[in-house]
Amino acid sequence: ILVYSLLSGAGIILLLQSVFRKIRHTLLTLANLPFALVGGIVAAFLSGGVLSVGSLVGFVTLFGITMRNSIMMISHFEHLVEQEGMRWGLDAAIRGASERLTPVLMTAVVTALGLLPLALGSGKPGKEIEGPMAIVILGGLVTSTALNLLLLPALALRYGKFEPLSQLE
């Protein structure tokens, strides 16, 4: 399983690199994963649970949602600079983050509302897989969503290199 996981991770990184064309943007996209991981682990710990098959499935789902949100943010920054001609700086970072605020929050809120009944019924018989999965996803969503909207734009402002298409050629 470890070998397949590493191969999958390498494939994901290669796909991101082929889309973003800059290693900085790929790394910025991946920077949100530790935030999700910490939130998921803390939620599992606080619920008194251990890491089970259900919680591991929750981490896979959580990482997918987290990557989607990060990709949306970084690609929107690229769009603002490359397509709309904005100069990369504080104004572009604020505009990009504010324009992605609604889609990112809606994803998190709808997912959380859908998983809340599973998380609340976590200790009941028959919920051994669904409960830990929901708890991990909910915990990770809280941290990754907050940090995706607050910290990722700051990291992109500091480390991102967004340039108009004419300068890339």
N, C-alpha and C positions, 0 to 999 in steps of 0.2 A: 504494500500500500504506500509505503514511504517513497519508493521509486516513482510510482505513478503520480503521486502528489507533487514531487519535484519536477517531473516532466510537464505536468499540467501548469504548474507555476511558471516554468520557463516559457511555455507556449503562450501564456497570458502576457508575460512581459514582452515577448517578441511581437505579439499582436498590438499591444499598446505602443511599442516603439515604432512599428510600421505606420501607425495612424498619426502619432504626434510628431515624428521625425526628429525629436530632440530628447535626449536622455533626461534632461532636467524636468521636462513635462511628464515623462513617464514616472520618474521618481516622486514628483509632487502628487501624482495620482495615487501612487502606492503609499504615500505618507499617512493617509487616513486609516489604513488597515490596523496599525497598532492601537489607535483610539477605539476602534470597534472591538478589538480583542480585549482590551482592558475593561471596557464596559460589560462585555459578555461574561468575563471571568468574575468580576465583582458581583454581578447579578446572580450568577450561579452560586457563588460563595455565600452571599447574603440570604439566599433562599434555602441554605442548608444542604444543597444538593452537591453531588459529585459530578465530575465530567463523565457523561454516559454517551451511548450511541445517539440518543436524542439530542443532547447538547452539542455533539459534534456536527450533526446535521444542521443544527441551528447556527453554528459558526459558518458553515458553508453558505447558508442562505444570507446571513448577516454580511459576509464578505462580498457577496454579489450585490446586495443593495448599496453597501458602502462604496464599492468600486463604481457603480452606476452614478451615484451622486458626485463622486470626485471627477469622473470623466465628464459629466455635464458641466461642472464648474470650469475645469481647465479648457475644455473645448469652447465654452462660451467666451472665455477670455481671449482665446485665439480668434474667434469670430469677430469680436469687437475690434481687435487690432487689424486683422487681415482683411476683413470684408467691409467693416464700417469705417475704417481709417482712423480709429482712435489711437492716440499716442498712449503707450503703456505707462501707467503710473497710478497714483492713488485714485484719481477719478475713474479710471477704467476698472480698477479692482473693486471699488465701491459699487459702480454701476453693474458690473458682472455679478457680484455677489447678491445685490438686491434683486436683479432680474431672475436669478436662480432660486431666490428665497422661497417663492410659492411652490414650485415643483418639488423641491427637496423637502419642505415641510409637509406638503400634502402626501408624499410617499411615506414619510415617517408616521404621520398621524393616522392615515388609513391602515397602514400595516399594524401599528400599535393597537388600534381599536379592534382589528380583526383577531389579533393574538391575545388580547386581554382575557377573554373567557377561557382560553386554553391555559394561560398562566395562572389564573385564579383557581382553576380546578386541578392544579398540578399534583396534589397529594392523593387524589382519588384513584381507586382501582381502575385500570384500563387506560390511564393517562401517563404511564411511565415514560413514553417516548415523547408525546406531544407537549407535556408540561415543561420539562427541562429545555426542550427546543424553543418554546415560546419565551421562556424566561431569558435565555441567552440572547435571543433576537431583540427583545425589548430593552435589555440592559445595554447592549451594543448600539442600538439605534439612538438611545439618549445621548451617549457620549459622541458617537461618530457624527450625528446630525449637528449637534452643537458645535463641535470642532470643525466640521466641514464648512459651516457657515461663518465661523469666527476666525479660526486659525488658518485654514487653507488659503483664503485670500491674502492674509498677511505673509504666509510662506511664499505664495506665488509672487507677491509684490517684491519680496526680498530676493528670491532665488530664480524666479521665472524670467525667461527671455522671450518676450512676445514681440515679433517684428512684422511689419507689412510684408506681403508676398513678394513685392518687388525687391526687397532687401535680401530675401532668402535665395534668390536665383544667382 
